[in-house]
């Protein structure tokens, strides 16, 4: 029948074709669905970016949402009073739909309803940029737009880049037409499969992170990535990233414990030094009485002889204001004064020594470590949640893989019944399609299992 393409260009067999669901299963096995890709990051630089592929019919409806052509939205989070804050970074004339139709006239596109003529990257503003100015947020989206436009063929393929500020979190819909150069036909053609490859999706977030760090380091300080991008591809990848998260968590816990022990040693050392100085001051203080009493022998008096006439004199005794102290009493007072002077001198030295400054620094370190510890606990909590999500996704993917294996088995058996003598040719076509795609051939595996069972039956006979 016209309109159906057979694997490897083979002609349609005369017998009835297998049910359409078989081809859907083959498409999942051979085509490797890549309609979306997500990336999440630890606290401080959370950014979510995902991509979807749409047919021409879907874009007609989606453009109403992207371009905000109506105020009646199914999404209750949209605030119509803030829709005036939205803007489109694509400066071409028209809207998403008209730009798509204009570009379709310039490129070759298969005349099929299921062709994905539009791809949409949704890039969310990182958590740590939400408090920045409107100018800085716009600069982030402008640089992200520049990166995306350059990555996917330039401005000619861009359909729209609507930044939505009227929802809970600011984000950009970068809609573009996935176009490649057909070397054989020497023309541009629409092919989402060749544009959004597994390699492109795996390197996307790391490339975007590197680009933004280089272009806007004054805004984009922390980045959106940690040591590795965590993407969702296969069960093997999920397990690997789950182990990586657990490894990072353990390393952070170990680092915090080391810092705590080091801080505790410093505090103990400082406490000992303070206790030593305190004891020394107390010893000196004990030598001092509460008040100094001086035992004087009496007041000093001065005797003068004064003339009272031509031949008469008189002896007068006056107080000099001084006290008479014995030698032993003087030594006792001198000892107490010296002790007081030593206490005063040591106190002033302790106040001016680095010990006081070190104590202040230590208090700051304690405060900083406490804040880091709180942040670490928060990160650990988030990592645990992320781990739970990954384990859930692992379980979901494993269940999906099991379903696919059952479908492959059914497909193998039913295809063998339908194709009969042509089955070997069909099996070869499937095998050729999978060569070089790094995808395990479950179809061929099912054939080998059947051959093994058959040999077992023959031996029993």
C-alpha positions in Angstrom: 0.0 0.0 0.0 1.3 3.5 -0.7 2.2 5.7 2.2 3.9 2.9 4.2 7.7 2.6 4.2 9.1 -0.8 4.7 12.5 -1.5 6.5 15.4 -1.2 4.1 13.2 -0.2 1.2 11.8 -3.7 0.8 8.6 -4.2 -1.1 5.4 -5.0 0.8 4.8 -8.7 0.9 1.7 -10.0 -0.7 0.4 -11.5 2.5 -1.5 -9.4 5.0 0.7 -7.1 7.0 1.1 -7.6 10.8 -1.0 -5.5 13.1 0.0 -1.8 13.3 1.1 -2.3 17.0 4.0 -4.4 15.8 5.4 -1.5 14.0 4.9 0.7 17.0 7.0 -1.8 19.0 9.7 -1.9 16.3 9.8 1.9 16.4 10.4 1.8 20.1 13.2 -0.7 19.7 14.9 0.6 16.6 14.0 4.3 16.7 14.9 4.9 20.3 12.4 7.5 21.4 14.1 10.7 22.6 11.1 13.1 22.9 12.3 14.5 26.2 15.4 15.0 28.3 15.5 16.4 31.8 18.4 17.7 34.0 18.2 18.7 37.7 20.9 20.2 39.9 21.8 20.7 43.7 20.7 23.6 45.6 22.0 27.0 44.6 21.8 26.4 40.8 18.6 24.5 40.0 17.8 24.6 36.3 15.4 22.4 34.4 15.6 22.1 30.7 13.6 19.6 28.6 12.8 19.2 24.9 9.7 17.9 23.1 9.0 17.2 19.5 5.7 18.1 17.8 3.8 17.5 14.6 2.4 20.4 12.5 -1.1 19.7 13.9 0.1 20.0 17.5 1.9 23.3 16.8 -1.4 24.9 15.7 -2.7 24.4 19.2 0.5 25.0 21.1 1.2 28.3 19.5 -1.9 29.7 21.2 -0.3 28.9 24.5 3.2 29.9 23.6 2.2 33.3 22.0 -0.6 33.9 24.6 -3.3 34.4 22.0 -6.1 33.9 24.5 -6.8 34.7 28.2 -8.6 31.5 28.8 -5.9 29.0 29.8 -6.2 25.5 31.1 -3.1 26.1 33.2 -4.4 27.8 36.4 -0.9 29.1 37.2 -1.0 31.6 34.4 -1.7 35.1 35.7 -3.2 37.2 32.9 -2.4 40.4 34.7 1.3 39.7 34.3 1.2 38.5 30.7 2.3 41.9 29.6 5.7 41.1 31.1 6.2 38.2 28.6 8.4 38.8 25.5 9.5 37.0 22.4 13.3 37.0 21.7 12.8 36.0 18.1 12.4 39.2 16.2 11.0 37.8 13.0 7.6 39.0 11.7 4.5 37.0 12.5 4.0 34.4 15.2 5.1 30.8 15.8 2.6 29.3 13.4 3.2 31.7 10.5 7.0 31.4 10.9 6.7 27.6 10.8 4.7 27.7 7.6 7.2 30.1 6.0 10.1 27.9 6.9 8.3 24.7 5.6 8.1 26.4 2.2 11.9 26.6 2.1 12.8 23.1 3.2 11.8 19.5 2.2 9.4 17.8 4.5 7.6 14.4 4.1 3.9 14.8 3.5 2.9 12.8 6.6 0.9 13.8 9.6 3.3 12.2 12.1 6.4 14.1 11.0 7.8 16.1 13.8 8.2 19.6 12.3 8.8 21.5 15.5 11.0 20.9 18.6 10.6 23.0 21.8 13.3 23.4 24.4 11.8 24.7 27.7 14.6 26.3 29.8 13.7 27.4 33.3 15.4 30.3 35.2 17.8 28.8 37.8 16.7 29.0 41.4 19.6 31.2 42.4 18.8 33.8 39.7 15.2 34.4 40.8 16.3 37.3 43.1 18.3 39.1 40.4 17.1 42.1 38.5 14.9 42.0 35.5 17.8 43.1 33.3 20.0 40.3 34.5 17.2 37.7 34.1 16.7 38.9 30.5 20.4 38.7 29.8 20.3 35.0 31.0 17.5 34.2 28.5 19.1 36.2 25.7 22.4 34.3 26.1 20.5 31.0 26.3 18.7 32.0 23.1 22.0 32.7 21.4 23.3 29.3 22.4 20.2 27.4 21.2 20.0 29.3 17.9 23.7 28.6 17.1 23.3 24.9 18.1 20.3 24.2 15.9 21.1 25.9 12.6 20.8 29.6 13.2 18.0 32.2 13.2 16.4 30.7 10.0 15.2 27.7 12.0 13.9 29.6 15.0 10.1 29.8 15.2 9.8 31.6 18.5 11.5 32.1 21.9 8.7 33.2 24.2 9.8 34.1 27.8 6.9 33.5 30.1 6.9 35.7 33.2 3.3 35.2 34.1 3.7 31.8 35.6 5.1 30.6 38.9 8.7 30.2 37.5 10.1 32.3 34.6 11.0 30.1 31.6 11.5 30.2 27.9 9.9 28.1 25.1 12.5 27.9 22.4 10.6 26.5 19.4 12.6 25.6 16.3 12.4 23.5 13.2 14.8 20.6 13.2 16.5 20.9 9.8 19.5 19.1 8.4 21.3 19.1 5.1 20.5 16.1 2.8 23.9 15.4 1.2 22.4 13.0 -1.3 19.6 15.2 -2.5 21.5 18.4 -1.9 18.7 20.2 0.0 17.6 21.0 3.5 15.1 18.6 5.0 13.1 18.3 8.3 14.5 15.5 10.5 14.1 15.7 14.3 15.7 12.3 14.6 18.9 13.5 13.0 19.0 16.7 15.0 18.1 15.6 18.5 20.4 12.6 18.6 21.4 10.8 21.8 24.8 12.5 21.6 23.1 16.0 21.4 20.9 15.3 24.4 23.8 13.9 26.5 26.0 16.9 25.9 23.4 19.6 25.9 23.4 20.6 29.5 27.2 20.5 29.9 27.6 22.7 26.7 25.0 25.2 27.9 26.6 25.4 31.3 30.0 26.0 29.8 28.7 28.7 27.4 26.8 30.6 30.1 29.8 30.6 32.5 31.9 32.1 29.7 29.4 34.6 28.4 27.8 36.0 31.7 30.1 35.1 34.6 29.0 38.2 36.5 25.4 36.7 36.6 26.0 33.0 36.1 28.5 32.4 38.9 27.6 29.0 40.3 26.5 27.3 37.1 23.7 24.8 36.7 25.8 21.8 37.0 27.7 20.0 39.8 30.5 17.6 38.9 28.3 15.8 36.4 25.1 16.3 34.5 22.5 13.9 35.6 20.4 13.0 32.6 17.8 10.2 32.2 18.7 7.7 29.5 18.8 4.1 30.6 18.5 2.0 33.7 22.3 1.6 33.7 22.7 5.4 33.6 20.2 5.9 36.4 22.0 3.4 38.6 25.3 5.0 37.9 24.1 8.5 38.8 22.3 7.2 41.9 25.6 5.8 43.1 27.3 9.1 42.2 24.8 11.0 44.4 25.4 8.6 47.3 29.1 8.9 46.8 28.9 12.7 46.9 26.7 12.6 50.0 29.2 10.3 51.9 32.1 12.6 50.9 30.3 15.7 52.2 29.5 13.9 55.5 33.1 12.9 55.9 34.4 16.4 55.2 32.0 17.9 57.7 33.1 15.4 60.4 36.8 16.2 59.7 36.1 20.0 60.1 34.1 19.4 63.3 37.0 17.4 64.8 39.5 20.0 63.8 37.4 22.8 65.3 36.9 20.8 68.5 40.7 20.4 68.8 41.3 24.1 68.4 38.6 25.0 70.9 40.1 22.6 73.5 43.6 24.0 72.9 42.3 27.5 73.4 40.4 26.6 76.5 43.6 25.1 78.0 45.6 28.2 77.3 42.9 30.4 78.8 42.7 28.2 81.9 46.5 28.5 82.3 46.4 32.3 82.0 43.4 32.5 84.3 45.2 30.4 87.0 48.2 32.6 86.8 46.1 35.8 87.3 44.3 34.2 90.2 47.6 33.3 91.8 48.7 36.9 91.6 45.3 38.2 92.7 45.5 36.1 95.9 48.6 38.0 96.9 46.5 41.2 97.0 44.3 42.1 99.9 40.9 43.5 99.4 42.3 46.9 100.5 45.8 48.1 101.4 46.2 49.3 105.0 49.5 50.9 106.0 50.6 50.7 109.6 52.4 54.1 110.2 54.3 54.9 113.3 53.0 58.5 113.3 53.1 61.8 111.5 56.3 63.5 110.8 56.9 66.8 112.6 59.3 69.6 112.0 60.8 71.9 114.7 61.8 75.4 114.0 63.3 78.2 116.2 61.6 81.5 115.6 62.9 84.9 117.0 60.5 86.8 119.2 62.4 90.0 119.8 65.9 91.3 119.9 67.2 88.7 122.3 64.3 86.2 122.7 63.6 83.0 120.6 60.7 80.4 120.5 60.7 76.8 119.3 57.7 75.8 117.1 56.7 72.3 116.1 54.8 71.9 112.7 53.3 68.8 110.9 55.0 68.2 107.5 52.1 66.2 106.1 54.2 63.0 105.8 53.8 59.7 107.7 56.5 57.8 109.3 56.7 54.1 108.2 59.1 51.5 109.4 61.4 49.5 107.1 59.4 46.3 107.4 56.1 48.0 106.7 57.6 49.7 103.6 58.8 46.3 102.3 55.3 44.8 102.8 53.6 47.6 100.9 56.2 47.5 98.1 55.5 43.7 97.7 51.7 44.3 97.3 52.2 47.2 94.9 54.5 45.1 92.7 52.0 42.2 92.7 49.2 44.6 91.6 51.4 46.0 88.9 52.1 42.5 87.5 48.4 41.7 87.4 47.8 44.9 85.5 50.6 44.2 83.1 49.5 40.6 82.3 46.0 41.7 81.8 47.0 44.4 79.3 49.2 41.9 77.6 46.4 39.4 77.3 44.2 42.0 75.8 46.7 43.0 73.2 47.9 39.5 72.4 46.9 37.5 69.2 45.0 35.1 71.5 42.1 37.5 71.6 42.1 38.0 67.9 42.4 34.2 67.4 39.4 33.7 69.6 37.4 36.2 67.5 38.4 34.4 64.3 37.5 31.1 65.9 34.0 32.3 66.7 33.6 33.3 63.1 34.8 29.9 61.9 32.3 28.2 64.3 29.5 30.4 62.9 30.6 29.7 59.3 30.9 25.9 59.9 27.5 25.9 61.5 26.0 27.5 58.4 27.9 25.1 56.2 26.6 22.2 58.3 23.0 23.4 57.9 23.5 23.8 54.1 25.1 20.3 54.0 22.1 18.8 55.8 19.8 20.6 53.3 21.8 19.3 50.4 21.8 15.8 51.8 18.0 15.9 52.2 17.7 17.0 48.6 20.1 14.3 47.4 18.0 11.7 49.3 14.9 12.9 47.6 16.7 12.8 44.2 17.8 9.3 45.0 14.2 8.2 45.7 13.1 9.7 42.4 15.9 7.9 40.5 15.0 4.6 42.1 11.4 5.2 41.1 12.4 5.9 37.6 14.7 2.8 37.6 11.7 0.7 38.6 9.5 2.3 35.9 12.1 1.8 33.2 12.7 -1.8 34.2 8.9 -2.5 34.0 8.8 -0.7 30.6 11.8 -2.9 29.4 10.1 -6.0 30.6 6.9 -5.0 28.7 9.0 -4.4 25.6 10.7 -7.8 25.9 7.3 -9.4 25.9 6.2 -7.3 23.0 9.3 -8.3 21.1 8.6 -12.0 21.8 5.0 -11.6 20.5 6.2 -9.6 17.5 8.8 -12.3 16.7 6.3 -15.1 16.8 3.6 -13.3 14.9 6.0 -11.9 12.3 7.4 -15.4 11.7 3.9 -16.7 11.1 3.1 -13.9 8.6 6.3 -13.7 6.7 7.2 -17.5 6.7 9.9 -18.0 4.0 10.6 -14.2 3.9 11.1 -14.1 7.7 14.9 -14.5 7.4 15.1 -11.5 5.1 13.0 -9.4 7.4 15.1 -10.5 10.4 18.2 -9.4 8.5 16.7 -6.0 7.7 16.0 -5.4 11.5 19.6 -6.5 12.3 21.0 -4.0 9.7 18.9 -1.2 11.0 20.4 -1.7 14.5 24.0 -1.9 13.4 26.0 1.0 14.8 23.2 2.3 17.1 24.6 0.9 20.3 21.2 -0.8 20.9 20.8 -4.4 21.8 19.0 -6.5 19.2 16.3 -8.3 21.2 14.7 -9.5 18.0 17.9 -11.5 17.2 18.2 -12.6 20.8 14.7 -14.1 20.6 15.7 -15.9 17.5 18.8 -17.4 19.2 16.7 -18.5 22.2 14.3 -20.3 19.9 17.2 -22.0 18.1 18.7 -23.1 21.4 15.3 -24.6 22.6 14.9 -26.3 19.2 18.3 -27.9 19.5 17.4 -29.1 23.0 14.2 -30.7 21.7 16.2 -32.4 18.9 18.7 -33.8 21.4 15.9 -35.2 23.6 14.5 -37.1 20.6 
